[in-house]
Amino acid sequence: MAEASEGLKLRVLGMFDELGKPELDLHELFEAGGNDAEGRREVFFAVEWLAERGLLEERGNDFYSLSDSGREALRSGRVREGDAG
């Protein structure tokens, strides 16, 4: 599986504040990658990576919320392999 960049992962985490919502669906999160298919694919990989590590919480039906660990990563401006919720 492709690895999304740290910058894109942080952009995905920042979408919650940018859109002012506690939960976002995958289609809203796709905005972090732009309008092209490759950008959306990279966002998908970023969301999967973030959810697997507990930085995003899955809410069902393709909805996600920012976890406390995700908020901390966003504040610090760093998302690393070792981050976990």
C-alpha positions in Angstrom: 0.0 0.0 0.0 1.2 3.5 -0.8 2.3 5.7 2.1 0.7 9.2 2.3 3.0 12.1 3.2 3.1 13.5 6.7 1.9 16.8 5.3 -1.2 15.2 3.8 -1.9 13.4 7.0 -1.8 16.6 9.0 -4.0 18.3 6.3 -6.6 15.5 6.8 -6.5 16.0 10.6 -6.9 19.8 10.1 -10.0 19.4 8.0 -12.1 19.1 11.1 -11.2 22.6 12.3 -11.2 23.9 8.7 -14.8 22.8 8.2 -15.9 23.4 11.8 -17.4 19.9 12.3 -16.8 17.2 15.0 -17.4 14.4 12.4 -16.6 14.3 8.7 -17.4 11.8 6.1 -14.8 10.4 3.7 -16.0 12.6 0.8 -15.4 15.7 2.9 -12.0 14.5 3.8 -11.2 14.0 0.1 -11.1 17.8 -0.1 -7.7 17.6 1.6 -6.3 16.0 -1.5 -7.8 18.2 -4.2 -10.0 17.3 -7.1 -7.9 14.7 -8.9 -8.2 10.9 -8.6 -4.6 10.5 -7.3 -5.1 13.1 -4.6 -8.3 11.3 -3.4 -6.5 8.0 -3.4 -3.7 9.5 -1.3 -6.3 10.9 1.2 -7.9 7.4 1.4 -4.5 6.0 2.4 -3.9 8.8 4.9 -7.3 8.3 6.5 -6.7 4.5 6.7 -3.3 5.1 8.3 -4.6 7.6 10.8 -7.5 5.4 11.8 -5.3 2.4 12.3 -3.2 4.4 14.7 -6.0 5.9 16.6 -5.6 9.5 15.4 -9.0 9.3 13.7 -12.0 7.4 15.2 -14.2 5.5 12.9 -17.9 6.4 13.4 -19.4 4.1 10.8 -20.8 4.8 7.4 -17.5 6.4 6.3 -17.7 9.0 9.1 -14.6 9.9 11.2 -13.9 12.1 14.1 -10.6 13.5 15.5 -9.3 11.6 18.5 -7.4 13.2 21.4 -4.2 11.7 19.9 -5.2 13.2 16.6 -5.7 16.7 18.2 -2.3 16.4 19.8 -0.6 15.4 16.6 -2.2 18.4 14.9 -1.1 20.7 17.7 2.5 19.4 17.5 2.5 19.5 13.7 3.9 16.0 13.7 2.5 12.6 12.7 4.9 9.7 13.0 4.8 5.9 12.6 5.0 5.5 16.4 1.9 7.7 17.1 -1.0 5.8 18.6 -4.2 6.5 20.4 
